[in-house]
Amino acid sequence: MSFSISQASTPSHPLAPYGWDDAWAATFAPYAEQGLLPGRVVRVDRGQCDVVTPDGVVRADTAFVVPRDPMRIVCTGDWVAVDPDGDPQFVRTLLPRRTAFVRSTSSQRSEGQVLATNIDHIVICVSLAVELDLGRLERFLALAMSSTAGAALLGDGPRPVDHEARPLVLLTKADLVPDVTTLSHLVEDVERIAPGVQVLPVSSATGEGVDVFGAIVGGGTSVLLGISGAGKSTLANTLLGEDVMHVQQAREVDGKGRHTTTTRNLLVLPGGGVLIDTPGLRGVGLWDAEAGVGQVFSEIEDLARQCRFHDCAHTSEPGCAVTAAIEDGSLPERRLDSYRKLLRENHRIAAKTDARLRSETLREWKRRGAEGRAAMELKRGRTR
């Protein structure tokens, strides 16, 4: 199958089901002139990736785009340019990302880890088989609401137009809740900590909410996130209409599941849209998420603007609107504790990242200086 720029933006383009549009065609135009093929990464493992192109799925090496910055490593959801005739084939460049869901790594190196890119819906799956962990959900939401800002430094070429990834909270395994009233209260509890975010109870067993969810993700790219046992792969299979993703039973004692999904997989839905299923997340450390924290806890930031002092710490200061709200019961103390905890964590990660970047820059200048001195010594030796 031959590819031409004139076909790049037509609905019949072979990559249209994967999210190809006029904007991607315009971004890719310079690479098309070089004879490269556009493609979307559907799976990554061990330095190689599966890329769907107009000529079909190819296995490509990422050696040409291995950067020092882990935030620029090829990821599921990326749009890339690949060589059409190489053996082996290589990813030649990474197109600018519109959005990215990023968390901090579990290491002590204060680095970000990109979990999915070019996403329109960030679907946070929370199992109703166990007690709701509102603190964990607030953490997921803060990262989700920071996804647009996280894409600013990622990819080659000019920054794409601003694009927003909208979060959605799915309360999975709703069939395990004994009555409608209890389920309604659980939805309200989540809505209170997720301002402006749709909260949808679903059940893959009974089909409750699945049609509504399918309609939401029927346009654009969606990523399923959550801990193991949240029912992500089962839900993906339900939308796909077949058992594509392997599923294992969650433990009855705590509702936790095994990591049955071991890689991030991009799947085309039969009703339209693209779904990225991810392994269960043990931890979701914040990464550049201050804006997201502010959105998740918008009621606290609104109250803080009413405090008598602009630098109020919301502890014992006179005229503090935040502590007044806690005293009259309109703001739960747990909510303020969570807000403070996430802000402290984000500031700590930001400080460590700044220090790491300064250290890496210093090492780079030292390396260049050593190379320059070595070159001068070599030149002097030749002129003697």
C-alpha positions in Angstrom: 0.0 0.0 0.0 1.5 3.3 -1.0 1.1 6.4 1.1 0.8 10.0 -0.2 0.3 13.4 1.4 -2.9 13.9 -0.6 -4.5 10.9 1.2 -3.2 11.9 4.6 -6.3 13.6 5.9 -9.1 11.7 4.3 -11.5 9.6 6.5 -10.6 6.5 4.4 -6.9 6.8 5.4 -5.8 3.4 6.9 -4.7 5.1 10.1 -8.0 7.0 10.7 -9.3 4.3 13.1 -6.2 4.9 15.2 -6.8 8.6 15.5 -5.1 10.0 12.4 -6.5 13.5 11.5 -5.7 16.7 9.6 -3.5 18.0 12.4 -1.3 14.9 12.5 -1.1 15.0 8.7 0.2 18.5 8.8 2.7 17.7 11.5 4.0 14.7 9.6 4.3 16.5 6.2 8.0 17.2 6.4 8.8 13.5 7.2 6.6 12.4 4.4 8.8 14.4 2.0 11.7 12.4 3.3 10.0 9.1 2.3 9.1 8.1 5.9 5.9 6.4 6.9 3.6 7.6 9.7 2.6 5.2 12.4 1.1 4.9 15.8 2.8 2.8 18.6 0.5 0.1 19.8 2.9 -1.7 22.1 6.4 -1.3 23.5 8.8 -3.7 25.1 12.5 -4.1 25.5 13.7 -1.4 23.2 11.3 -2.4 20.4 7.8 -1.5 19.5 4.9 -2.6 17.3 3.8 0.3 15.1 0.7 0.3 12.9 1.4 2.1 9.6 -0.5 2.5 6.3 1.3 -0.6 5.2 0.4 -2.7 8.2 1.9 -3.4 11.6 5.7 -3.4 11.7 8.2 -4.3 14.5 10.5 -1.4 14.8 13.7 -0.6 16.9 13.8 2.6 19.0 17.6 2.9 19.0 17.5 6.1 16.9 15.3 7.9 19.5 16.8 6.7 22.8 17.3 10.0 24.7 18.9 10.8 28.0 15.5 12.1 29.2 13.2 9.1 30.1 10.3 11.4 29.4 11.1 11.2 25.7 11.2 7.4 25.4 8.8 6.0 22.8 5.5 5.1 24.5 2.3 3.4 23.6 0.1 6.0 22.0 2.9 7.9 20.3 2.8 9.0 16.7 6.2 8.3 15.0 8.0 8.3 11.6 9.5 5.0 10.5 11.6 4.0 7.6 9.6 2.1 5.0 12.2 -0.3 3.7 14.7 -0.9 6.6 15.7 -4.3 7.7 15.4 -4.1 10.6 13.0 -1.1 10.7 13.7 1.9 13.0 11.6 4.6 14.5 13.3 7.7 13.1 11.5 10.4 15.1 8.9 11.0 17.7 6.1 13.4 16.8 5.1 16.1 19.4 2.7 14.8 21.9 -0.6 16.5 22.5 -1.1 15.0 26.0 0.7 12.6 28.2 -0.1 10.9 31.5 3.1 11.1 33.6 3.9 9.8 37.1 7.2 9.9 39.0 9.2 6.8 38.9 9.5 4.6 42.0 13.3 5.2 41.9 15.1 7.8 43.9 16.2 9.6 40.7 13.2 12.0 40.6 12.4 11.1 37.0 9.1 11.0 35.2 7.6 8.0 33.6 5.2 8.4 30.7 2.4 5.8 30.8 0.3 6.8 27.7 0.4 9.6 25.2 -2.0 11.5 22.8 -5.0 10.7 24.9 -8.4 12.4 25.0 -9.9 10.6 28.0 -8.1 9.5 31.1 -10.4 6.8 32.6 -9.6 6.1 36.3 -11.0 2.7 37.3 -12.0 2.3 41.0 -13.4 -1.1 42.2 -16.4 -1.1 44.4 -15.5 -4.6 45.6 -13.4 -2.9 48.3 -13.7 0.3 50.4 -13.1 3.5 48.5 -9.7 5.0 48.9 -10.4 8.7 48.3 -6.8 9.7 48.9 -5.6 7.5 46.1 -8.3 8.7 43.8 -7.4 12.4 44.5 -3.8 11.5 43.5 -4.9 10.0 40.2 -7.1 13.0 39.5 -4.3 15.5 40.1 -2.1 13.7 37.6 -4.9 13.4 35.1 -5.7 17.1 35.3 -2.0 17.9 34.7 -1.8 15.8 31.5 -1.8 18.7 29.1 1.0 20.6 30.8 3.0 17.4 31.0 3.1 17.2 27.2 4.8 20.5 26.7 8.4 19.2 26.6 7.7 15.9 24.9 8.4 15.0 21.2 10.4 16.5 18.4 9.4 19.5 16.3 7.0 22.4 17.2 4.6 22.1 20.1 1.2 21.0 18.9 -1.9 23.1 19.7 -3.2 22.9 23.2 -5.2 19.7 23.7 -7.0 18.6 26.8 -7.4 15.1 28.2 -10.6 14.9 30.1 -10.7 12.6 33.2 -13.5 10.2 33.9 -14.0 8.1 37.0 -15.4 4.6 36.5 -16.8 2.9 39.6 -16.3 -0.7 38.4 -18.0 -3.9 39.7 -21.1 -1.9 40.6 -23.1 -5.2 40.7 -21.4 -6.0 44.0 -23.0 -3.0 45.7 -26.1 -4.4 47.5 -28.7 -1.6 46.8 -29.3 1.4 44.7 -29.2 3.8 47.7 -25.7 2.7 48.7 -24.5 3.0 45.2 -25.9 6.5 44.9 -24.1 7.6 48.1 -20.8 6.2 46.8 -21.2 8.1 43.6 -21.9 11.3 45.6 -18.8 10.7 47.8 -16.6 10.5 44.6 -18.3 13.5 43.0 -17.5 15.6 46.0 -13.7 15.1 45.5 -13.8 15.2 41.7 -15.1 18.6 40.8 -16.3 18.8 37.2 -15.5 15.1 36.5 -18.1 12.6 35.4 -18.5 9.7 37.7 -20.0 6.6 36.2 -20.8 3.2 37.9 -20.3 0.3 35.5 -20.5 -3.5 35.6 -19.0 -5.8 33.0 -21.1 -8.6 34.6 -24.5 -7.0 34.1 -23.7 -4.4 31.4 -24.7 -1.5 33.7 -23.2 1.8 32.4 -21.2 0.0 29.6 -23.2 1.6 26.8 -22.7 5.1 28.2 -19.0 4.4 28.7 -18.7 3.1 25.2 -20.3 6.3 23.8 -17.9 8.5 25.7 -14.8 6.7 24.5 -16.2 6.2 21.0 -14.3 9.3 19.8 -10.6 9.8 20.4 -8.1 7.8 22.5 -8.8 6.7 26.0 -6.4 5.2 28.6 -7.6 2.9 31.4 -5.8 3.4 34.7 -6.1 1.9 38.2 -4.7 -0.6 40.6 -4.6 -4.3 39.8 -8.1 -5.9 40.3 -10.0 -2.8 39.3 -11.5 -4.6 36.3 -9.7 -2.7 33.5 -9.0 -5.7 31.3 -12.4 -7.2 31.8 -13.9 -3.8 30.8 -11.7 -3.6 27.7 -12.8 -7.1 26.7 -16.5 -6.1 27.1 -16.0 -3.1 24.8 -14.1 -5.1 22.3 -16.7 -7.9 22.3 -14.1 -10.6 22.7 -11.5 -11.8 25.2 -8.4 -10.0 23.9 -6.9 -9.1 27.3 -6.1 -11.9 29.7 -8.0 -11.7 33.0 -7.4 -13.2 36.4 -9.7 -13.3 39.5 -9.0 -10.7 42.2 -8.3 -12.0 45.7 -11.4 -12.1 47.8 -9.6 -11.0 51.0 -8.7 -7.5 49.7 -10.0 -7.2 46.2 -6.5 -6.9 44.7 -5.6 -8.5 41.5 -2.5 -9.9 39.9 -0.7 -8.0 37.1 -2.3 -9.9 34.2 -1.7 -7.0 31.8 2.1 -6.6 31.6 2.4 -4.1 28.8 0.4 -1.1 27.7 -1.6 -2.1 24.6 -3.4 0.1 22.2 -6.7 -1.4 20.9 -9.2 -0.2 18.2 -12.7 -0.4 19.5 -15.4 -1.8 17.0 -17.7 1.1 17.8 -15.0 3.7 17.1 -12.3 5.1 19.3 -9.0 3.8 20.6 -8.4 2.2 24.0 -5.0 1.9 25.8 -5.1 -0.8 28.5 -2.4 -0.6 31.2 -0.9 -2.8 33.9 -2.2 -2.2 37.4 -0.4 0.6 39.2 1.0 0.0 42.6 2.0 3.6 43.0 1.2 6.9 41.4 3.8 9.4 42.5 3.1 13.0 41.5 5.0 14.6 38.7 4.6 18.3 37.7 1.1 18.2 39.1 0.7 21.4 41.0 -1.9 22.7 38.5 -3.8 19.4 38.8 -3.7 19.5 42.6 -5.2 23.0 42.5 -8.1 21.8 40.2 -8.9 18.7 42.4 -8.9 20.8 45.5 -10.4 23.9 43.9 -12.8 24.6 46.9 -9.8 24.9 49.2 -8.0 27.3 46.9 -11.2 29.3 46.6 -11.4 29.5 50.4 -7.7 30.4 50.7 -8.3 33.5 48.6 -10.8 34.7 51.3 -8.2 34.4 54.1 -7.1 37.7 55.8 -3.5 37.0 55.0 -2.3 36.1 51.5 0.4 33.7 52.9 -2.0 32.1 55.4 -0.9 28.6 56.4 -4.4 27.6 57.4 -3.4 26.5 60.9 -4.1 29.1 63.6 -4.0 32.4 61.8 -6.9 34.9 62.5 -9.4 35.4 59.7 -8.6 32.0 58.0 -11.5 31.0 55.8 -10.1 27.4 55.4 -10.0 26.6 59.2 -13.4 28.3 59.6 -14.8 25.9 56.9 -13.4 23.0 58.8 -14.9 24.2 62.1 -18.4 24.6 60.6 -18.2 21.2 58.9 -18.4 22.4 55.3 -14.8 21.3 54.6 -13.7 17.8 55.8 -10.4 17.9 57.6 -9.3 14.8 55.7 -9.6 16.9 52.5 -7.2 19.6 53.8 -4.7 16.9 55.0 -4.8 15.3 51.6 -4.3 18.7 49.8 -1.3 19.5 52.0 0.2 16.1 51.5 0.0 16.2 47.7 1.4 19.8 47.5 4.4 18.8 49.8 5.1 15.8 47.6 4.9 17.7 44.4 7.2 20.5 45.7 9.7 17.9 46.9 9.7 16.1 43.5 10.1 19.5 41.7 13.0 20.5 43.9 14.7 17.1 43.3 14.1 17.4 39.6 15.6 20.9 39.5 18.7 19.7 41.4 19.0 16.7 39.0 18.8 18.9 35.9 21.4 21.3 37.3 23.7 18.3 38.1 23.2 16.8 34.6 23.9 20.2 32.9 27.1 20.6 35.0 28.3 17.2 34.0 27.5 17.9 30.3 29.5 21.2 30.4 32.4 19.4 32.2 32.4 16.7 29.5 32.4 19.3 26.7 35.2 21.1 28.4 37.3 18.0 28.7 36.7 17.2 25.0 37.7 20.7 24.1 40.9 20.6 26.1 41.7 17.2 24.6 41.2 18.6 21.1 43.4 21.6 21.9 46.2 19.4 23.3 46.0 17.2 20.2 46.2 20.2 17.9 49.2 21.6 19.8 51.0 18.3 19.5 50.5 18.3 15.8 51.9 21.8 15.4 55.1 21.2 17.4 
